[in-house]
Amino acid sequence: MNEAAIYATLNEIFRDVFDDPSIEVSPEMSARDVPEWDSFNHINIIVAAEMRFGIKFRAAEIDALRNVGDFVALIDRKRQAA
Amino acid sequence: MLALHWLPPAGDFDTALAELRRDEPAADMLFDSLTGLANRQIDFMQTRRLDRYLTEVMPKLPARAPRLRLALLGSSTLDHLVPGIRVGALRRGLLLEVDVAPYGQWRQQILDPGSALYAFKPEAVLLALDHASLLPELPLETPAADADAAVNAALEELSSLWQMLRDRARTTIIQQTLWSDEPPLFGHFERQVAASPTALATRFDSRLADRASEHRVLLLDLRGAASGVGMQHLSDPKLWHHAKQAISPAAAPWLGDQVGRILAAIRGLSKKVAVLDLDNTLWGGVIGDDGLDGIVLGQGSGNGEAFLSFQRYLKRLTGRGILLAVSSKNDRAIAEAAFDQHPEMILRRGDFAAFEANWNDKPSAVRRIARDLDLGLDSLVFIDDNPAERDLMRRTLPMVAVPELPEAPELYARCIADAGYFEAVSFTTDDTQRNEQYVANRERRQLQASATDMESFLRDLQMTLTVSRFQPADLARVTQLINKTNQFNLTTRRYTEAEVRAMMEDPHILTYAGRLVDRFGDNGLTSIVIGRIVPDDSAKAIELDTWLMSCRVLGRRVEHAMLSVVAQDASTLGVSRLIGRYRPTPKNGLVKEHYPSLGFAPVETDGEAENGETTWMLPLGSNHLPPVDHMTIVYRRD
């Protein structure tokens, strides 16, 4: 799965979690840009991504995330390692 | 693992939900379609999606759909579990209104009489606590007696909170066994160190069950339910550290199903009958082709033993009040002979309350079974190894539960148990005798067929009806009947056990429990009337709040006898008339003419009666009550 495919899958997850079909994720996007992106939905995104990509994140990895770009890079790295 | 493996695969769930959203059919079909979607193996994101739509259309769903108000109180974050719980209830046709107490506020919510919890007026409260919220952390060297005292003190505190909750909210309480996924300090030796966290928690849990029974509190036995799943799959430690979620959102559909089945049981929506196929379901092979000696059952083969073990499980289910029925495409004589003649057969012909072995289609057979047993189709579970039969049943009779049976017979029993169809909230002597009662009913029907007229049939039954006020020992059975009786039920008012208890203590309320015995046996507690003494012009009247009867004793004119008992009380109390109401539901058409047939006159009500409700009145004194000369009545007033 290349980076574009990860973005596409993540886009589906975001639309689903926020129930908003107009969402387009971008590398710089962060919780500041989406009003409903609270800690509750943050966890939903994490768990949905774990299930969809078949990986498990560590607490420290989640702490280090600043934006969607970081998240995609993390998913890519974990998938490579898996 | 955490999959709802007894449900058919999600398949085209996403498309089906999108189409439902687009078309949004009328209330009844919308409700059935939503329930259908909930009965697929969906993951947590799909569950959220379904719940979102459910919440949106909730006000449009039909009035016939049972509803319940549930409050969640917990020592961890619970909001993420709500969609799973709502969908778990929907799976059983129950609609929930849910209130979640703010994180960390569970104790205050119970203690403060003005809290949001009490304002919500919950009908059920789920207390989901971890062991750190009740048990102290003790130095490991604490003597065993002190550790024991700490466990008892925690139980005392919890009991007094239950009591307070019960007194203030009159609600059913569901206590989750204490959550803990602390890694052990000592390993296998852990539980022999009295003050270790695991030893305290397990000691607490083992006493919790008795304590809960004393207080009539229900358990959500997470430890027991998760034993087949592995507790570690329910949680993800990083989510606890990040968001104080003890249970992972990924586990929400599974946990929600566990809660949903308890709530459904409270509302009387648990299944009552296992309808079983024969060939390759109760034994291996085809009895019609392979013959009595050719079928695989016992005889020391692994596969044969697996079928026996499934039969043993079913036999045990009959011991707790679950009825068995057969639906098989077979020659009836051959099928019956198998039960009578096969030396290893555990189930016998007498274990089945209904037996449909013929060449008709199975949905028709299942309809006949429901009719024979006087039960709704939604009380049945259809167990068949053949995917085509299962598919036909789901399409034709969607209200019948159809487990996705695994291919291996050694896994059948686990599949049925995991599905939670037969969840109970009480276990009474009536349950243990149910199968015998249905068998006796068959004999009664034979008597009826041979009797020349109704009067002689009723006389030949030699019935005695014993009526008393609700006794504390009846509480579980009375609540069970109030919540599950659908057909002979004039008002279909559902009450929790706490509410029934409050009525027993209310001097303005008269409660009547009727037990019927006849020459074939004891039918148990089967008739209930609740009357309310109300002021009426110059005198008093008794308003019949609830009148219901188990279908087991239909057509015996028990209602005439119950009326004569209420009338006796009325004359003692100086009551001038009885007032009765009929509130129609999709299932109680049977009693539409109940009051006029007993001599009640219609009462014109002001304005439009809500939902077709009718009111009836019977003046006492000069009136002739219907005669009761077909049974003996024993009335134990107090």
Interface residues (C-beta under 8 A of the other chain):
Chain A: I13 D16 V17 D19 S39 F40 H42 I43 N44 V47 A48 E50 M51 F57 R58 A59 I62
Chain B: D43 F44 M45 R48 R49 R52 D79 H80 D236 P237 K238 L239 H241 H242 A243 Q245 S248 P249 A250
